[in-house]
Amino acid sequence: MSHRSKREKRKLSLEEFQFDPSELDLKFSKNLLTVLDGYRINRCYDLGFIDKAINEGKAPQKFVRQWGTIRSVLHRLAAIGPKVEGVESMLNRKQYFSFASMALITIIVPILLLTWVFQWAFLQDFLVPLAILAVAMVMINFLAGGIYNRRVAWAIHDYIEAHPELVARERKYLQIWVQILINHTARTMRKTGEDPEKNLIKFFTVDYTGIDVQQEPGGFRKHYTVIIRHSAGLE
């Protein structure tokens, strides 16, 4: 094997890696912005839509060649959560509760439907209590999932705050990549004449240039809603 082939196959370090989103379309860029920014605060989104686009040949080849490096950074951040004391047990309890709730709902709903369709007299007296129980289980499952998610998020947040060196490097590069992607998205909108106000994007941190915050976190909303200015990347 030639020296050139060895150099070509050598994996680039983060310092050498140059993120270039120039071939990404507007929709993919917006989704990727939320994912990369979310991982900065360890909000680990499912990466399936990216893998699906790659597997179906819908992602630009330039991005495909870069995705391995980007994904490795995201995986390193996602791997921190299960190592935090108490997180795995909380996730297990959430999973057990969710399974039990869904199993009960799966039993109740067919009974309700059969009772209503066939007018089974011996179950008529249980119809209303079962309906109330099914609705209650849906609500409890939703609320419990939110509570566990919040506890897990805070546990990971507190752990990282106590050990910032664990993710400082990855967060630094994610911030750089998000800013590059913001500039690319602005260029795309300028070229296509897209209205920034019709292309709102979900962010979790706003320490970037070229964006305007439209809504801040509050209530059930845990994110910022922002627009990307056409002038981003020209400032």
PyRosetta script that sets phi, psi and omega in degrees:
from pyrosetta import init, pose_from_sequence

init()
pose = pose_from_sequence("MSHRSKREKRKLSLEEFQFDPSELDLKFSKNLLTVLDGYRINRCYDLGFIDKAINEGKAPQKFVRQWGTIRSVLHRLAAIGPKVEGVESMLNRKQYFSFASMALITIIVPILLLTWVFQWAFLQDFLVPLAILAVAMVMINFLAGGIYNRRVAWAIHDYIEAHPELVARERKYLQIWVQILINHTARTMRKTGEDPEKNLIKFFTVDYTGIDVQQEPGGFRKHYTVIIRHSAGLE")
pose.set_psi(1, 135.3)
pose.set_omega(1, -177.7)
pose.set_phi(2, -72.8)
pose.set_psi(2, 160.9)
pose.set_omega(2, 176.7)
pose.set_phi(3, -62.7)
pose.set_psi(3, -33.6)
pose.set_omega(3, -179.5)
pose.set_phi(4, -64.4)
pose.set_psi(4, -42.4)
pose.set_omega(4, -179.8)
pose.set_phi(5, -63.4)
pose.set_psi(5, -38.4)
pose.set_omega(5, 178.7)
pose.set_phi(6, -64.2)
pose.set_psi(6, -40.5)
pose.set_omega(6, -179.9)
pose.set_phi(7, -67.0)
pose.set_psi(7, -37.6)
pose.set_omega(7, -178.7)
pose.set_phi(8, -67.3)
pose.set_psi(8, -32.2)
pose.set_omega(8, -177.6)
pose.set_phi(9, -88.1)
pose.set_psi(9, -12.1)
pose.set_omega(9, -179.6)
pose.set_phi(10, -65.6)
pose.set_psi(10, 131.3)
pose.set_omega(10, -179.4)
pose.set_phi(11, -71.6)
pose.set_psi(11, 131.7)
pose.set_omega(11, -179.6)
pose.set_phi(12, -70.7)
pose.set_psi(12, 142.9)
pose.set_omega(12, 172.5)
pose.set_phi(13, -78.8)
pose.set_psi(13, 166.0)
pose.set_omega(13, 178.5)
pose.set_phi(14, -61.9)
pose.set_psi(14, -33.8)
pose.set_omega(14, 179.7)
pose.set_phi(15, -65.7)
pose.set_psi(15, -32.7)
pose.set_omega(15, -179.3)
pose.set_phi(16, -85.8)
pose.set_psi(16, -25.6)
pose.set_omega(16, -174.6)
pose.set_phi(17, -67.1)
pose.set_psi(17, 133.7)
pose.set_omega(17, 178.2)
pose.set_phi(18, -121.7)
pose.set_psi(18, 110.1)
pose.set_omega(18, 179.7)
pose.set_phi(19, -72.2)
pose.set_psi(19, 127.2)
pose.set_omega(19, -180.0)
pose.set_phi(20, -132.3)
pose.set_psi(20, 99.2)
pose.set_omega(20, -178.5)
pose.set_phi(21, -91.9)
pose.set_psi(21, 18.5)
pose.set_omega(21, -167.7)
pose.set_phi(22, -59.1)
pose.set_psi(22, -22.0)
pose.set_omega(22, -177.8)
pose.set_phi(23, -98.5)
pose.set_psi(23, -0.2)
pose.set_omega(23, -177.8)
pose.set_phi(24, -78.7)
pose.set_psi(24, 141.0)
pose.set_omega(24, 177.5)
pose.set_phi(25, -81.7)
pose.set_psi(25, 175.0)
pose.set_omega(25, -173.0)
pose.set_phi(26, -64.7)
pose.set_psi(26, -46.1)
pose.set_omega(26, -177.5)
pose.set_phi(27, -61.9)
pose.set_psi(27, -47.4)
pose.set_omega(27, -179.6)
pose.set_phi(28, -64.3)
pose.set_psi(28, -39.7)
pose.set_omega(28, 179.9)
pose.set_phi(29, -62.1)
pose.set_psi(29, -43.1)
pose.set_omega(29, -179.8)
pose.set_phi(30, -63.3)
pose.set_psi(30, -44.4)
pose.set_omega(30, 178.9)
pose.set_phi(31, -64.4)
pose.set_psi(31, -41.6)
pose.set_omega(31, -179.5)
pose.set_phi(32, -66.3)
pose.set_psi(32, -35.0)
pose.set_omega(32, 177.1)
pose.set_phi(33, -58.3)
pose.set_psi(33, -47.4)
pose.set_omega(33, -179.8)
pose.set_phi(34, -63.4)
pose.set_psi(34, -40.0)
pose.set_omega(34, -180.0)
pose.set_phi(35, -64.4)
pose.set_psi(35, -52.2)
pose.set_omega(35, -176.6)
pose.set_phi(36, -64.2)
pose.set_psi(36, -42.6)
pose.set_omega(36, 178.9)
pose.set_phi(37, -66.8)
pose.set_psi(37, -38.8)
pose.set_omega(37, 179.1)
pose.set_phi(38, -61.2)
pose.set_psi(38, -39.6)
pose.set_omega(38, -179.8)
pose.set_phi(39, -65.7)
pose.set_psi(39, -21.0)
pose.set_omega(39, 177.4)
pose.set_phi(40, -62.7)
pose.set_psi(40, -28.8)
pose.set_omega(40, 177.6)
pose.set_phi(41, -110.1)
pose.set_psi(41, 22.0)
pose.set_omega(41, 179.2)
pose.set_phi(42, 60.1)
pose.set_psi(42, 33.0)
pose.set_omega(42, 168.5)
pose.set_phi(43, -91.9)
pose.set_psi(43, 96.3)
pose.set_omega(43, -166.7)
pose.set_phi(44, -90.3)
pose.set_psi(44, 98.8)
pose.set_omega(44, 179.0)
pose.set_phi(45, -75.3)
pose.set_psi(45, 155.5)
pose.set_omega(45, 173.5)
pose.set_phi(46, -68.2)
pose.set_psi(46, 130.4)
pose.set_omega(46, -178.1)
pose.set_phi(47, -94.4)
pose.set_psi(47, 10.6)
pose.set_omega(47, -175.3)
pose.set_phi(48, -59.5)
pose.set_psi(48, -36.1)
pose.set_omega(48, -177.2)
pose.set_phi(49, -66.1)
pose.set_psi(49, -29.7)
pose.set_omega(49, 177.9)
pose.set_phi(50, -74.3)
pose.set_psi(50, -46.6)
pose.set_omega(50, 178.7)
pose.set_phi(51, -61.5)
pose.set_psi(51, -38.2)
pose.set_omega(51, 179.1)
pose.set_phi(52, -63.6)
pose.set_psi(52, -44.3)
pose.set_omega(52, 179.4)
pose.set_phi(53, -61.8)
pose.set_psi(53, -39.6)
pose.set_omega(53, 179.5)
pose.set_phi(54, -67.4)
pose.set_psi(54, -46.3)
pose.set_omega(54, -178.3)
pose.set_phi(55, -64.9)
pose.set_psi(55, -30.4)
pose.set_omega(55, 179.9)
pose.set_phi(56, -89.2)
pose.set_psi(56, 2.8)
pose.set_omega(56, 178.3)
pose.set_phi(57, 73.2)
pose.set_psi(57, 21.3)
pose.set_omega(57, -178.0)
pose.set_phi(58, -95.4)
pose.set_psi(58, -9.1)
pose.set_omega(58, 179.8)
pose.set_phi(59, -94.2)
pose.set_psi(59, 140.2)
pose.set_omega(59, 178.5)
pose.set_phi(60, -59.1)
pose.set_psi(60, 143.5)
pose.set_omega(60, -177.4)
pose.set_phi(61, -62.5)
pose.set_psi(61, -33.1)
pose.set_omega(61, 178.1)
pose.set_phi(62, -60.9)
pose.set_psi(62, -42.3)
pose.set_omega(62, 178.4)
pose.set_phi(63, -69.5)
pose.set_psi(63, -39.4)
pose.set_omega(63, 179.3)
pose.set_phi(64, -56.6)
pose.set_psi(64, -41.5)
pose.set_omega(64, -179.7)
pose.set_phi(65, -67.2)
pose.set_psi(65, -25.7)
pose.set_omega(65, -178.5)
pose.set_phi(66, -91.2)
pose.set_psi(66, -20.5)
pose.set_omega(66, -170.9)
pose.set_phi(67, -61.9)
pose.set_psi(67, -35.1)
pose.set_omega(67, -179.6)
pose.set_phi(68, -58.5)
pose.set_psi(68, -43.2)
pose.set_omega(68, 179.0)
pose.set_phi(69, -67.6)
pose.set_psi(69, -45.1)
pose.set_omega(69, -179.6)
pose.set_phi(70, -62.7)
pose.set_psi(70, -45.4)
pose.set_omega(70, -178.2)
pose.set_phi(71, -63.7)
pose.set_psi(71, -37.0)
pose.set_omega(71, 179.7)
pose.set_phi(72, -61.7)
pose.set_psi(72, -36.3)
pose.set_omega(72, 176.9)
pose.set_phi(73, -67.0)
pose.set_psi(73, -44.5)
pose.set_omega(73, 179.8)
pose.set_phi(74, -63.1)
pose.set_psi(74, -40.0)
pose.set_omega(74, 179.9)
pose.set_phi(75, -66.3)
pose.set_psi(75, -36.0)
pose.set_omega(75, 178.5)
pose.set_phi(76, -64.5)
pose.set_psi(76, -37.7)
pose.set_omega(76, 177.5)
pose.set_phi(77, -69.8)
pose.set_psi(77, -43.3)
pose.set_omega(77, -179.1)
pose.set_phi(78, -65.6)
pose.set_psi(78, -28.5)
pose.set_omega(78, -177.2)
pose.set_phi(79, -72.1)
pose.set_psi(79, -14.1)
pose.set_omega(79, -178.5)
pose.set_phi(80, -70.4)
pose.set_psi(80, -39.5)
pose.set_omega(80, -174.8)
pose.set_phi(81, -51.6)
pose.set_psi(81, -55.3)
pose.set_omega(81, -177.7)
pose.set_phi(82, -62.1)
pose.set_psi(82, -18.9)
pose.set_omega(82, -179.3)
pose.set_phi(83, -82.5)
pose.set_psi(83, -14.8)
pose.set_omega(83, -178.2)
pose.set_phi(84, -75.1)
pose.set_psi(84, 133.5)
pose.set_omega(84, -177.6)
pose.set_phi(85, -58.7)
pose.set_psi(85, 129.4)
pose.set_omega(85, 177.3)
pose.set_phi(86, 91.3)
pose.set_psi(86, -19.7)
pose.set_omega(86, -176.0)
pose.set_phi(87, -67.3)
pose.set_psi(87, -46.3)
pose.set_omega(87, -177.5)
pose.set_phi(88, -62.7)
pose.set_psi(88, -40.3)
pose.set_omega(88, -180.0)
pose.set_phi(89, -67.3)
pose.set_psi(89, -38.1)
pose.set_omega(89, 177.6)
pose.set_phi(90, -65.2)
pose.set_psi(90, -40.9)
pose.set_omega(90, 178.9)
pose.set_phi(91, -66.0)
pose.set_psi(91, -37.0)
pose.set_omega(91, 177.7)
pose.set_phi(92, -65.6)
pose.set_psi(92, -42.5)
pose.set_omega(92, 179.0)
pose.set_phi(93, -63.7)
pose.set_psi(93, -40.3)
pose.set_omega(93, 177.3)
pose.set_phi(94, -61.3)
pose.set_psi(94, -42.3)
pose.set_omega(94, -179.0)
pose.set_phi(95, -66.5)
pose.set_psi(95, -42.7)
pose.set_omega(95, 179.3)
pose.set_phi(96, -63.1)
pose.set_psi(96, -43.6)
pose.set_omega(96, -179.0)
pose.set_phi(97, -64.8)
pose.set_psi(97, -43.0)
pose.set_omega(97, 179.4)
pose.set_phi(98, -62.4)
pose.set_psi(98, -42.7)
pose.set_omega(98, -179.6)
pose.set_phi(99, -63.8)
pose.set_psi(99, -45.5)
pose.set_omega(99, -179.5)
pose.set_phi(100, -62.7)
pose.set_psi(100, -42.2)
pose.set_omega(100, -179.7)
pose.set_phi(101, -64.3)
pose.set_psi(101, -46.0)
pose.set_omega(101, -178.3)
pose.set_phi(102, -68.0)
pose.set_psi(102, -34.2)
pose.set_omega(102, 177.9)
pose.set_phi(103, -64.7)
pose.set_psi(103, -42.2)
pose.set_omega(103, 179.4)
pose.set_phi(104, -66.3)
pose.set_psi(104, -41.9)
pose.set_omega(104, 178.5)
pose.set_phi(105, -63.9)
pose.set_psi(105, -39.2)
pose.set_omega(105, 179.4)
pose.set_phi(106, -62.3)
pose.set_psi(106, -31.0)
pose.set_omega(106, 177.7)
pose.set_phi(107, -79.3)
pose.set_psi(107, -42.6)
pose.set_omega(107, -174.1)
pose.set_phi(108, -69.0)
pose.set_psi(108, -46.0)
pose.set_omega(108, -174.1)
pose.set_phi(109, -59.6)
pose.set_psi(109, -47.9)
pose.set_omega(109, 177.1)
pose.set_phi(110, -60.6)
pose.set_psi(110, -36.1)
pose.set_omega(110, 177.8)
pose.set_phi(111, -62.5)
pose.set_psi(111, -43.6)
pose.set_omega(111, 178.0)
pose.set_phi(112, -60.8)
pose.set_psi(112, -44.5)
pose.set_omega(112, -178.5)
pose.set_phi(113, -65.9)
pose.set_psi(113, -44.4)
pose.set_omega(113, -179.5)
pose.set_phi(114, -65.3)
pose.set_psi(114, -40.0)
pose.set_omega(114, 178.8)
pose.set_phi(115, -63.2)
pose.set_psi(115, -41.0)
pose.set_omega(115, -178.8)
pose.set_phi(116, -70.0)
pose.set_psi(116, -40.4)
pose.set_omega(116, -176.8)
pose.set_phi(117, -73.6)
pose.set_psi(117, -48.0)
pose.set_omega(117, -173.5)
pose.set_phi(118, -95.0)
pose.set_psi(118, -3.3)
pose.set_omega(118, 177.8)
pose.set_phi(119, 53.5)
pose.set_psi(119, 49.4)
pose.set_omega(119, 178.8)
pose.set_phi(120, -69.4)
pose.set_psi(120, 113.8)
pose.set_omega(120, -174.1)
pose.set_phi(121, -64.1)
pose.set_psi(121, -36.9)
pose.set_omega(121, -175.3)
pose.set_phi(122, -70.0)
pose.set_psi(122, -11.4)
pose.set_omega(122, 178.0)
pose.set_phi(123, -110.1)
pose.set_psi(123, -3.5)
pose.set_omega(123, -176.1)
pose.set_phi(124, -59.1)
pose.set_psi(124, -38.3)
pose.set_omega(124, -178.2)
pose.set_phi(125, -67.3)
pose.set_psi(125, -19.6)
pose.set_omega(125, -178.5)
pose.set_phi(126, -98.3)
pose.set_psi(126, -1.3)
pose.set_omega(126, -173.4)
pose.set_phi(127, -61.7)
pose.set_psi(127, -52.8)
pose.set_omega(127, -178.2)
pose.set_phi(128, -65.7)
pose.set_psi(128, -48.0)
pose.set_omega(128, 177.9)
pose.set_phi(129, -58.4)
pose.set_psi(129, -39.0)
pose.set_omega(129, 178.9)
pose.set_phi(130, -66.5)
pose.set_psi(130, -39.9)
pose.set_omega(130, 178.7)
pose.set_phi(131, -63.3)
pose.set_psi(131, -43.6)
pose.set_omega(131, 178.6)
pose.set_phi(132, -63.2)
pose.set_psi(132, -41.3)
pose.set_omega(132, 179.6)
pose.set_phi(133, -64.3)
pose.set_psi(133, -40.2)
pose.set_omega(133, 179.8)
pose.set_phi(134, -63.5)
pose.set_psi(134, -45.0)
pose.set_omega(134, 178.7)
pose.set_phi(135, -64.0)
pose.set_psi(135, -42.1)
pose.set_omega(135, -180.0)
pose.set_phi(136, -62.5)
pose.set_psi(136, -40.4)
pose.set_omega(136, -179.5)
pose.set_phi(137, -66.1)
pose.set_psi(137, -37.7)
pose.set_omega(137, 177.2)
pose.set_phi(138, -61.8)
pose.set_psi(138, -45.3)
pose.set_omega(138, -178.3)
pose.set_phi(139, -68.0)
pose.set_psi(139, -43.0)
pose.set_omega(139, -179.8)
pose.set_phi(140, -63.5)
pose.set_psi(140, -42.0)
pose.set_omega(140, 179.5)
pose.set_phi(141, -62.3)
pose.set_psi(141, -40.7)
pose.set_omega(141, 178.8)
pose.set_phi(142, -64.8)
pose.set_psi(142, -46.8)
pose.set_omega(142, -178.4)
pose.set_phi(143, -67.4)
pose.set_psi(143, -42.0)
pose.set_omega(143, -179.8)
pose.set_phi(144, -64.3)
pose.set_psi(144, -40.2)
pose.set_omega(144, 177.8)
pose.set_phi(145, -61.4)
pose.set_psi(145, -41.8)
pose.set_omega(145, 178.1)
pose.set_phi(146, -64.1)
pose.set_psi(146, -40.5)
pose.set_omega(146, -179.5)
pose.set_phi(147, -64.9)
pose.set_psi(147, -46.4)
pose.set_omega(147, 179.5)
pose.set_phi(148, -64.9)
pose.set_psi(148, -40.5)
pose.set_omega(148, 178.4)
pose.set_phi(149, -60.6)
pose.set_psi(149, -41.1)
pose.set_omega(149, -179.8)
pose.set_phi(150, -66.2)
pose.set_psi(150, -42.8)
pose.set_omega(150, 179.1)
pose.set_phi(151, -63.0)
pose.set_psi(151, -42.2)
pose.set_omega(151, 179.0)
pose.set_phi(152, -64.3)
pose.set_psi(152, -44.5)
pose.set_omega(152, -179.1)
pose.set_phi(153, -60.5)
pose.set_psi(153, -43.2)
pose.set_omega(153, -180.0)
pose.set_phi(154, -69.4)
pose.set_psi(154, -36.1)
pose.set_omega(154, 177.9)
pose.set_phi(155, -62.3)
pose.set_psi(155, -44.1)
pose.set_omega(155, 178.8)
pose.set_phi(156, -67.6)
pose.set_psi(156, -42.0)
pose.set_omega(156, 178.7)
pose.set_phi(157, -58.8)
pose.set_psi(157, -48.7)
pose.set_omega(157, -178.6)
pose.set_phi(158, -63.5)
pose.set_psi(158, -37.7)
pose.set_omega(158, -180.0)
pose.set_phi(159, -65.6)
pose.set_psi(159, -43.4)
pose.set_omega(159, -179.2)
pose.set_phi(160, -69.4)
pose.set_psi(160, -37.6)
pose.set_omega(160, 176.6)
pose.set_phi(161, -61.1)
pose.set_psi(161, -33.5)
pose.set_omega(161, 179.0)
pose.set_phi(162, -80.1)
pose.set_psi(162, -20.4)
pose.set_omega(162, -179.4)
pose.set_phi(163, -133.4)
pose.set_psi(163, 62.9)
pose.set_omega(163, -174.7)
pose.set_phi(164, -62.3)
pose.set_psi(164, -24.1)
pose.set_omega(164, -177.9)
pose.set_phi(165, -66.1)
pose.set_psi(165, -19.3)
pose.set_omega(165, -177.5)
pose.set_phi(166, -65.9)
pose.set_psi(166, -33.2)
pose.set_omega(166, -173.6)
pose.set_phi(167, -124.8)
pose.set_psi(167, 3.9)
pose.set_omega(167, -175.4)
pose.set_phi(168, -57.8)
pose.set_psi(168, -44.3)
pose.set_omega(168, -177.2)
pose.set_phi(169, -65.6)
pose.set_psi(169, -47.4)
pose.set_omega(169, -178.7)
pose.set_phi(170, -64.2)
pose.set_psi(170, -41.5)
pose.set_omega(170, 179.3)
pose.set_phi(171, -64.5)
pose.set_psi(171, -35.8)
pose.set_omega(171, 179.0)
pose.set_phi(172, -61.4)
pose.set_psi(172, -45.6)
pose.set_omega(172, -178.5)
pose.set_phi(173, -71.9)
pose.set_psi(173, -34.6)
pose.set_omega(173, 176.4)
pose.set_phi(174, -62.5)
pose.set_psi(174, -40.5)
pose.set_omega(174, 178.0)
pose.set_phi(175, -61.5)
pose.set_psi(175, -42.0)
pose.set_omega(175, 178.3)
pose.set_phi(176, -63.6)
pose.set_psi(176, -45.5)
pose.set_omega(176, -178.1)
pose.set_phi(177, -65.6)
pose.set_psi(177, -39.7)
pose.set_omega(177, 178.3)
pose.set_phi(178, -63.0)
pose.set_psi(178, -42.1)
pose.set_omega(178, 179.5)
pose.set_phi(179, -63.7)
pose.set_psi(179, -40.6)
pose.set_omega(179, 176.3)
pose.set_phi(180, -61.0)
pose.set_psi(180, -41.9)
pose.set_omega(180, -178.9)
pose.set_phi(181, -70.2)
pose.set_psi(181, -34.3)
pose.set_omega(181, 174.5)
pose.set_phi(182, -60.7)
pose.set_psi(182, -46.8)
pose.set_omega(182, 179.9)
pose.set_phi(183, -62.5)
pose.set_psi(183, -40.9)
pose.set_omega(183, 178.3)
pose.set_phi(184, -64.4)
pose.set_psi(184, -42.7)
pose.set_omega(184, 179.9)
pose.set_phi(185, -62.6)
pose.set_psi(185, -40.0)
pose.set_omega(185, 177.3)
pose.set_phi(186, -62.8)
pose.set_psi(186, -43.2)
pose.set_omega(186, 178.2)
pose.set_phi(187, -61.6)
pose.set_psi(187, -42.1)
pose.set_omega(187, 179.7)
pose.set_phi(188, -61.7)
pose.set_psi(188, -43.3)
pose.set_omega(188, 179.6)
pose.set_phi(189, -67.0)
pose.set_psi(189, -36.3)
pose.set_omega(189, 177.4)
pose.set_phi(190, -63.8)
pose.set_psi(190, -41.6)
pose.set_omega(190, -177.5)
pose.set_phi(191, -69.0)
pose.set_psi(191, -38.3)
pose.set_omega(191, -175.4)
pose.set_phi(192, -93.3)
pose.set_psi(192, -6.6)
pose.set_omega(192, -179.7)
pose.set_phi(193, 73.7)
pose.set_psi(193, 21.2)
pose.set_omega(193, 179.6)
pose.set_phi(194, -69.4)
pose.set_psi(194, 143.6)
pose.set_omega(194, 177.6)
pose.set_phi(195, -83.9)
pose.set_psi(195, 118.7)
pose.set_omega(195, -179.9)
pose.set_phi(196, -56.4)
pose.set_psi(196, -33.9)
pose.set_omega(196, -177.9)
pose.set_phi(197, -70.6)
pose.set_psi(197, -14.6)
pose.set_omega(197, 175.6)
pose.set_phi(198, -99.1)
pose.set_psi(198, 6.6)
pose.set_omega(198, 179.4)
pose.set_phi(199, -129.7)
pose.set_psi(199, 59.4)
pose.set_omega(199, 178.9)
pose.set_phi(200, -68.2)
pose.set_psi(200, 146.2)
pose.set_omega(200, -176.7)
pose.set_phi(201, -130.9)
pose.set_psi(201, 144.0)
pose.set_omega(201, 179.6)
pose.set_phi(202, -89.3)
pose.set_psi(202, 122.3)
pose.set_omega(202, 177.1)
pose.set_phi(203, -123.5)
pose.set_psi(203, 156.7)
pose.set_omega(203, 176.4)
pose.set_phi(204, -115.3)
pose.set_psi(204, -16.9)
pose.set_omega(204, 171.9)
pose.set_phi(205, -132.9)
pose.set_psi(205, 151.2)
pose.set_omega(205, -174.7)
pose.set_phi(206, -130.7)
pose.set_psi(206, 31.4)
pose.set_omega(206, 178.4)
pose.set_phi(207, -89.8)
pose.set_psi(207, 48.8)
pose.set_omega(207, 179.3)
pose.set_phi(208, -121.5)
pose.set_psi(208, 162.4)
pose.set_omega(208, 173.3)
pose.set_phi(209, -97.8)
pose.set_psi(209, 152.5)
pose.set_omega(209, 175.6)
pose.set_phi(210, 87.7)
pose.set_psi(210, 13.0)
pose.set_omega(210, 178.0)
pose.set_phi(211, -125.1)
pose.set_psi(211, 153.7)
pose.set_omega(211, 174.9)
pose.set_phi(212, -124.5)
pose.set_psi(212, 126.2)
pose.set_omega(212, 179.9)
pose.set_phi(213, -78.4)
pose.set_psi(213, 126.4)
pose.set_omega(213, 178.1)
pose.set_phi(214, -98.7)
pose.set_psi(214, -37.2)
pose.set_omega(214, 178.5)
pose.set_phi(215, -140.2)
pose.set_psi(215, 140.4)
pose.set_omega(215, 177.3)
pose.set_phi(216, -101.2)
pose.set_psi(216, 163.3)
pose.set_omega(216, 177.7)
pose.set_phi(217, -59.0)
pose.set_psi(217, 145.6)
pose.set_omega(217, 179.1)
pose.set_phi(218, 176.7)
pose.set_psi(218, 143.2)
pose.set_omega(218, -179.0)
pose.set_phi(219, 64.3)
pose.set_psi(219, -126.8)
pose.set_omega(219, 178.5)
pose.set_phi(220, -84.3)
pose.set_psi(220, -8.0)
pose.set_omega(220, -179.7)
pose.set_phi(221, -87.5)
pose.set_psi(221, 118.2)
pose.set_omega(221, -176.7)
pose.set_phi(222, -102.0)
pose.set_psi(222, 8.5)
pose.set_omega(222, -174.6)
pose.set_phi(223, -130.2)
pose.set_psi(223, 165.8)
pose.set_omega(223, 169.2)
pose.set_phi(224, -88.2)
pose.set_psi(224, 146.1)
pose.set_omega(224, 169.5)
pose.set_phi(225, -107.8)
pose.set_psi(225, 123.3)
pose.set_omega(225, -173.8)
pose.set_phi(226, -131.1)
pose.set_psi(226, 160.4)
pose.set_omega(226, 168.8)
pose.set_phi(227, -116.7)
pose.set_psi(227, 150.8)
pose.set_omega(227, 176.7)
pose.set_phi(228, -98.6)
pose.set_psi(228, 122.3)
pose.set_omega(228, -178.7)
pose.set_phi(229, -69.0)
pose.set_psi(229, 145.6)
pose.set_omega(229, 176.2)
pose.set_phi(230, -57.9)
pose.set_psi(230, -28.2)
pose.set_omega(230, -175.5)
pose.set_phi(231, -82.3)
pose.set_psi(231, -1.9)
pose.set_omega(231, -179.8)
pose.set_phi(232, -57.5)
pose.set_psi(232, 134.4)
pose.set_omega(232, -179.0)
pose.set_phi(233, 89.2)
pose.set_psi(233, -10.6)
pose.set_omega(233, 178.5)
pose.set_phi(234, -106.9)
pose.set_psi(234, -6.7)
pose.set_omega(234, -174.4)
pose.set_phi(235, -80.5)
pose.dump_pdb("model.pdb")
